Amino acid sequence: MHKSYQPLKPASNRYLQQRWDQSRYEDHRSKVREAKPVVSTKGIQTPAHIQQKLKKVQVQEERMLVVERDNHLLASKLAAISRSKGLVDHRNHYPECSLNAEKRREKLLQVSHENQAIYQRITTQKSSYRRELWEEDWEEVERRRDDIARYPRGVREKQKSRKCVKFSGGTSSGGETQHTPVQ
């Protein structure tokens, strides 16, 4: 292996030169391994108030208090259920309340007042139609219709007779008779 070694400086014996270079290199590596740093690279020490995070601890304690309170309520409810022999309380006695009920009530009162005012205006207004003229026109139309018609209405009513015709037949039992007016 010493024959293939090429030293950086000219040497009369390559084998010895290789051993010397190798020993110098190992010596250098051991010095590098054992060297102590001159500059501190640790960084600054973090302050205690940042390391501890007191707010996080406080939030966790509050959560634990809420969980403990809920557990206590659940335990008391379970104890009440076990004491009451399993009766179910399914009735809600809470009154129904709407958040805008007062506003709806005011709006309803306003609309009813407006309706009342409109009703008053309508009832106090005199009619612009003259019913007497309509009735007179209708009577005139009826007279003209009776004059034009082949069989006037009043005459037909007078001609109706109150005679009854007796039918005897096989459909009804016992030979009953039916009376129908003739027209």
Backbone hydrogen bonds in HBPLUS format (Angstrom, degrees):
<---DONOR---> <-ACCEPTOR-->    atom                        ^
c    i                          cat <-CA-CA->   ^        H-A-AA   ^      H-
h    n   atom  resd res      DA  || num        DHA   H-A  angle D-A-AA Bond
n    s   type  num  typ     dist DA aas  dist angle  dist       angle   num
A0004-SER N   A0001-MET O   3.17 MM   3  5.55 137.0  2.36 105.7 115.8     1
A0005-TYR N   A0002-HIS O   3.36 MM   3  5.10 147.8  2.47  91.4 100.5     2
A0017-GLN N   A0013-ASN O   3.10 MM   4  6.22 156.8  2.16 143.3 150.6     3
A0018-GLN N   A0014-ARG O   2.84 MM   4  5.99 153.9  1.91 149.0 155.3     4
A0019-ARG N   A0015-TYR O   3.14 MM   4  6.45 158.0  2.19 146.7 152.0     5
A0020-TRP N   A0016-LEU O   2.92 MM   4  6.16 161.3  1.96 154.2 159.0     6
A0021-ASP N   A0017-GLN O   2.90 MM   4  6.08 162.8  1.93 148.6 153.7     7
A0022-GLN N   A0018-GLN O   2.85 MM   4  5.99 152.9  1.92 145.5 153.8     8
A0023-SER N   A0019-ARG O   2.93 MM   4  6.11 159.2  1.97 147.1 152.3     9
A0024-ARG N   A0020-TRP O   2.91 MM   4  6.15 159.1  1.96 150.1 156.0    10
A0025-TYR N   A0021-ASP O   2.92 MM   4  6.10 154.0  1.99 143.8 151.1    11
A0026-GLU N   A0022-GLN O   2.99 MM   4  6.25 160.3  2.03 151.6 156.1    12
A0027-ASP N   A0023-SER O   2.98 MM   4  6.11 154.5  2.04 144.2 151.6    13
A0028-HIS N   A0024-ARG O   2.91 MM   4  6.16 153.8  1.98 144.4 151.7    14
A0029-ARG N   A0025-TYR O   2.93 MM   4  6.24 157.7  1.98 148.6 154.5    15
A0030-SER N   A0026-GLU O   3.01 MM   4  6.22 155.4  2.08 147.4 153.3    16
A0031-LYS N   A0027-ASP O   3.07 MM   4  6.33 154.1  2.14 146.5 153.3    17
A0032-VAL N   A0028-HIS O   2.97 MM   4  6.28 154.3  2.03 150.2 157.4    18
A0033-ARG N   A0029-ARG O   2.99 MM   4  6.20 155.9  2.05 145.3 151.7    19
A0034-GLU N   A0030-SER O   3.04 MM   4  6.20 153.5  2.11 145.2 151.6    20
A0035-ALA N   A0032-VAL O   3.38 MM   3  5.20 158.5  2.43  97.6 103.8    21
A0050-ILE N   A0047-PRO O   3.25 MM   3  5.53 140.4  2.41 101.3 111.8    22
A0051-GLN N   A0047-PRO O   3.07 MM   4  6.37 151.9  2.15 146.6 155.2    23
A0052-GLN N   A0048-ALA O   3.02 MM   4  6.09 161.3  2.05 153.5 156.5    24
A0057-VAL N   A0053-LYS O   3.27 MM   4  6.66 155.7  2.33 146.6 153.4    25
A0058-GLN N   A0054-LEU O   2.90 MM   4  6.17 154.4  1.97 148.9 156.1    26
A0059-VAL N   A0055-LYS O   2.91 MM   4  6.18 161.7  1.94 154.0 158.1    27
A0060-GLN N   A0056-LYS O   3.00 MM   4  6.20 158.3  2.05 147.2 153.2    28
A0061-GLU N   A0057-VAL O   2.96 MM   4  6.20 153.6  2.03 145.9 153.2    29
A0062-GLU N   A0058-GLN O   2.94 MM   4  6.24 157.7  1.99 150.8 156.7    30
A0063-ARG N   A0059-VAL O   2.95 MM   4  6.20 157.1  2.00 148.0 154.2    31
A0064-MET N   A0060-GLN O   2.93 MM   4  6.16 157.9  1.98 146.7 153.0    32
A0065-LEU N   A0061-GLU O   2.91 MM   4  6.21 150.2  2.00 146.8 155.0    33
A0066-VAL N   A0062-GLU O   2.98 MM   4  6.28 156.7  2.04 149.0 154.9    34
A0067-VAL N   A0063-ARG O   2.88 MM   4  6.15 161.8  1.91 153.6 158.8    35
A0068-GLU N   A0064-MET O   2.84 MM   4  6.02 159.1  1.89 147.3 153.4    36
A0069-ARG N   A0065-LEU O   2.88 MM   4  6.08 157.5  1.93 147.0 153.1    37
A0070-ASP N   A0066-VAL O   2.91 MM   4  6.15 163.1  1.94 151.3 155.8    38
A0071-ASN N   A0067-VAL O   2.85 MM   4  6.06 157.7  1.90 148.9 155.7    39
A0072-HIS N   A0068-GLU O   2.88 MM   4  6.10 151.6  1.96 144.6 152.5    40
A0073-LEU N   A0069-ARG O   2.93 MM   4  6.26 158.1  1.98 150.3 155.9    41
A0074-LEU N   A0070-ASP O   2.89 MM   4  6.13 163.2  1.92 152.4 157.0    42
A0075-ALA N   A0071-ASN O   2.87 MM   4  6.03 157.1  1.92 146.2 152.9    43
A0076-SER N   A0072-HIS O   2.92 MM   4  6.17 155.9  1.98 148.4 154.8    44
A0077-LYS N   A0073-LEU O   2.91 MM   4  6.16 153.4  1.98 148.0 155.7    45
A0078-LEU N   A0074-LEU O   2.86 MM   4  6.08 160.7  1.89 151.4 156.6    46
A0079-ALA N   A0075-ALA O   2.91 MM   4  6.11 153.0  1.99 144.1 151.8    47
A0080-ALA N   A0076-SER O   2.93 MM   4  6.15 152.1  2.01 141.9 149.4    48
A0081-ILE N   A0077-LYS O   2.89 MM   4  6.16 153.3  1.96 148.7 156.1    49
A0082-SER N   A0078-LEU O   2.91 MM   4  6.15 160.0  1.95 147.8 153.2    50
A0083-ARG N   A0079-ALA O   2.96 MM   4  6.16 145.7  2.08 142.8 152.1    51
A0084-SER N   A0080-ALA O   2.95 MM   4  6.09 139.3  2.12 141.0 151.7    52
A0086-GLY N   A0081-ILE O   3.41 MM   5  5.61 172.0  2.42 158.0 157.3    53
A0104-ARG N   A0100-ASN O   3.02 MM   4  6.28 158.5  2.07 149.0 155.0    54
A0105-ARG N   A0101-ALA O   2.90 MM   4  6.11 155.3  1.96 149.4 156.3    55
A0106-GLU N   A0102-GLU O   2.98 MM   4  6.25 160.2  2.02 150.1 154.8    56
A0107-LYS N   A0103-LYS O   2.96 MM   4  6.20 157.8  2.01 147.3 153.6    57
A0108-LEU N   A0104-ARG O   2.84 MM   4  6.07 154.5  1.91 147.7 154.8    58
A0109-LEU N   A0105-ARG O   2.93 MM   4  6.22 157.3  1.98 150.6 156.3    59
A0110-GLN N   A0106-GLU O   2.92 MM   4  6.15 158.4  1.96 148.3 154.6    60
A0111-VAL N   A0107-LYS O   2.91 MM   4  6.16 160.4  1.95 150.0 155.0    61
A0112-SER N   A0108-LEU O   2.89 MM   4  6.11 157.9  1.94 147.9 154.3    62
A0113-HIS N   A0109-LEU O   2.89 MM   4  6.12 155.8  1.95 149.6 156.0    63
A0114-GLU N   A0110-GLN O   2.97 MM   4  6.23 159.4  2.01 148.6 154.4    64
A0115-ASN N   A0111-VAL O   2.86 MM   4  6.08 157.0  1.91 148.7 155.4    65
A0116-GLN N   A0112-SER O   2.87 MM   4  6.05 153.8  1.94 143.9 151.2    66
A0117-ALA N   A0113-HIS O   2.94 MM   4  6.19 155.4  2.00 148.0 154.4    67
A0118-ILE N   A0114-GLU O   2.94 MM   4  6.23 158.5  1.99 149.1 155.0    68
A0119-TYR N   A0115-ASN O   2.83 MM   4  6.07 159.4  1.88 149.4 155.5    69
A0120-GLN N   A0116-GLN O   2.91 MM   4  6.16 156.8  1.96 147.7 153.8    70
A0121-ARG N   A0117-ALA O   3.00 MM   4  6.28 158.7  2.05 148.2 153.7    71
A0122-ILE N   A0118-ILE O   2.93 MM   4  6.19 154.2  2.00 149.6 156.9    72
A0123-THR N   A0119-TYR O   2.90 MM   4  6.13 166.4  1.92 155.3 158.5    73
A0124-THR N   A0120-GLN O   3.02 MM   4  6.07 152.3  2.10 147.8 154.7    74
A0135-GLU N   A0131-ARG O   2.96 MM   4  6.29 159.5  2.00 156.9 162.0    75
A0136-GLU N   A0132-GLU O   2.95 MM   4  6.21 159.2  2.00 150.0 155.8    76
A0137-ASP N   A0133-LEU O   2.93 MM   4  6.12 159.8  1.97 148.3 154.0    77
A0138-TRP N   A0134-TRP O   2.90 MM   4  6.13 154.3  1.96 146.9 154.3    78
A0139-GLU N   A0135-GLU O   2.97 MM   4  6.24 160.5  2.01 150.2 154.8    79
A0140-GLU N   A0136-GLU O   3.02 MM   4  6.27 155.8  2.08 147.1 153.9    80
A0141-VAL N   A0137-ASP O   2.91 MM   4  6.20 154.9  1.98 149.2 156.1    81
A0142-GLU N   A0138-TRP O   2.89 MM   4  6.21 157.8  1.94 152.1 157.9    82
A0143-ARG N   A0139-GLU O   2.97 MM   4  6.24 157.4  2.02 148.7 154.3    83
A0144-ARG N   A0140-GLU O   3.02 MM   4  6.27 162.6  2.05 150.9 155.2    84
A0145-ARG N   A0141-VAL O   2.91 MM   4  6.10 156.2  1.97 148.5 155.5    85
A0146-ASP N   A0142-GLU O   2.92 MM   4  6.14 157.8  1.97 149.3 154.8    86
A0147-ASP N   A0143-ARG O   2.92 MM   4  6.17 148.3  2.03 144.0 153.5    87
A0148-ILE N   A0144-ARG O   2.92 MM   4  6.15 150.1  2.01 147.7 155.4    88
A0149-ALA N   A0145-ARG O   2.86 MM   4  5.90 157.8  1.90 151.2 157.2    89
A0156-ARG N   A0152-PRO O   3.35 MM   4  6.57 156.8  2.41 147.2 153.0    90
A0157-GLU N   A0153-ARG O   3.31 MM   4  6.59 161.8  2.34 156.2 159.6    91
A0158-LYS N   A0154-GLY O   3.30 MM   4  6.52 149.5  2.40 139.6 147.4    92
A0159-GLN N   A0155-VAL O   3.02 MM   4  6.26 141.8  2.17 147.0 157.7    93
A0159-GLN N   A0156-ARG O   3.14 MM   3  5.10 124.8  2.46  93.5 107.6    94
